Amino acid sequence: MILQQYKIVFAGTMGAGKTEAIRSLSDIPVLLTEALNTDQASHEKMQTTVGIDYGEVTLEDGVKIGLYGTPGQNRFDFIWPVICKGAIGAIILIDHNSAEPLQELESYLETFQNYTDNIAIGITHVDDHDSSHSLSIYKEWLIKQDLFSPLFFIDARKKEDALLLLEALITAVEVNHISA
């Protein structure tokens, strides 16, 4: 039985770090739905999520958060609204080294804004030297779109980075709830 008080969804591109972020945060062993990656053209990783990843984290104040990871491949987009049902918000992760990171961010925001008003954005793989993209492109794009989602550059493997993103989302939820 899942005894969470709140639900947060992790979404984004394949290989962006959704499963790693959930692993780094979770207080329990993470339920994974990994399968052999047959889409090597999209990402060269060996395994990929094909269902729902699930973990839990208990915050310092005792609030228990259910962490739900979506599959990143668009062919699984039919499950995204199901996973988002009842969520207080979503964290979108984008791989900075992808060919078109802004287009991916725009696409995920467009989709997940249909499911929740509370979104935080994490840009991953910023420490890789392969990218020709400047980090400022994300902030500039958000400003041009008149969007105010929290945005952080994170390493999904580091608990403190993932926790910062999680706490920023929870703060945004609280601010939106108070002002509503």
N, C-alpha and C positions, 0 to 999 in steps of 0.2 A: 504494500500500500504506500502510495506517495503522500507524504504529509507536509508538503511545501505550503508556505503562506502566499507566495507570489511566484509568477512564471515570467522568465525572460528568454527570448528567442535569439539565437545567434544565426545570422544569415550572411551570405556573401559568396564570392567566387570559390570555385574548387581550388584548394591549396592555399587559401588566405589565412588559415589558422583557426577555424571554428572549433574543430575537435581539440586542438592543442590548448586553446583558451579555456574550454570547458574542463579539460584534464588539469590544467594549472590551478583552477579555482575550486574544483570539487572536493568536498570532504569525504565523499564516498567513492568506491570504485565506479568508474564511468561505464554506463551501458552504451556499447558501441554497435553500430550497424554497418560495419566496414565490409567491403567486398573488393575483389581484385579490380583495379582500375583498367577498364577497357577503352578509355578515352585518352590515350597517351598524347594525342594532338593538343588537347586542352591543358594537360599537366602531366609531368613525367613521374608523379608519385606512384608508389606501388599499390596502395589501397585508397579507397575513397568512401565517404558516407553515402549510403543508398537508402536510408530510412531516417531515423531520429537518433541522435546522440542524446544521452541524458545524464546529468550530474546534479549535485545539490551543494549549496554552500550556505553556511549559517553565519550571518554577519555578527559583529560585536554586540549589537543590541538584541540578539537572539532571533532576529527575523530569518526565516529559512526561505531561500530562493531556489526554485527549480530552474535548471539551466538546460535549455532544449536547443540542440544543433540541427539545422536543416541541411539537406544535401545541396551542394553548390551547383550542380549541373541543371540547366534549364529543363531538361527532359523530366525532372522530378518536381517541377514547379506546381503540379497539381496538389502536392501535399503541404505546400507552404501555408495556405490559409487554415488548414486543419491544425497545423502545429501552432499557429499564432492565436488560435481561439483561446480567449481568456488571459492572454499575456498582458502584462503591464507595459511592455515595451520590447524593442528589438535593438540588438547591436549588430551593425553591418560591418563586416570586415572585408577590406579590399587589399589585394596583393599589389603593392607599389610597382612591382616588376612586370605586371601583365602588360600586354601590348597597348591596351586602351583603358587604363584605370579610371579615367573620368567618365567614360561611357558606361563602364560597369557600375560605378557609383550611382550615376544617374538612373540607370535601369533598376538597380536594387532599391533605391529610394522611391522611385515611382511606384514600384510594386508594393513595397512594405508600408508605404504611407496609406495604402488601402486597408491595412490591417491594424495599424496603431499610429497614434499621434506622437508617440514618444520613441525617438530613435537617437542612438549615439553611434558614432562612426569611428572605427579603428583602422588605420592604415598600417599594414604589416610589411615585413621584409624590407624595411627602409635601410637596414644595415648592409644589405647586399649591394655590391658595387656595379651590378649589371645594368641598373636602371639609368635611362637618359632623362627621366622625368624629374623636375624640380619638386621639392616638397610643398612649395608655395602654391602649386596649381590647385590643390584641394581647397585651401582657405579662400583663394581668389574666386574659385567656381562657386562655393557656397555663398559668398557675399553677392556675386552677380545673380544668383538664384533667389536671393533674399531668404535664405535658409539659416536657421540658428541652432542646428543640432551640434551637440558637443563633438569635437573632433580631436583625436589623439593619434600620435604615431607610436605604435606599440610593438613589443615582441610578445606574441601570444604564448610563448613558452614560459614567460616570467609572470608569476602570480601577482606581483605588485602592479605590473602593467595592466593585466586583465582586470584586476580589482579596481584600479583607477577608472577604467572604462565603465565597469559595472556601477560603481558609486556615482559617476557622472550621470548615468542614465537614471538611477534612482532619484538623484537630486532634481533632474529635469522633470521626472514624473511628479515629485512633490510640488515643484514650482507650478507646473501646469494644473495640478489638482487644486492648489490654493487659489490660483487666479481664475479658475473656471467658475 
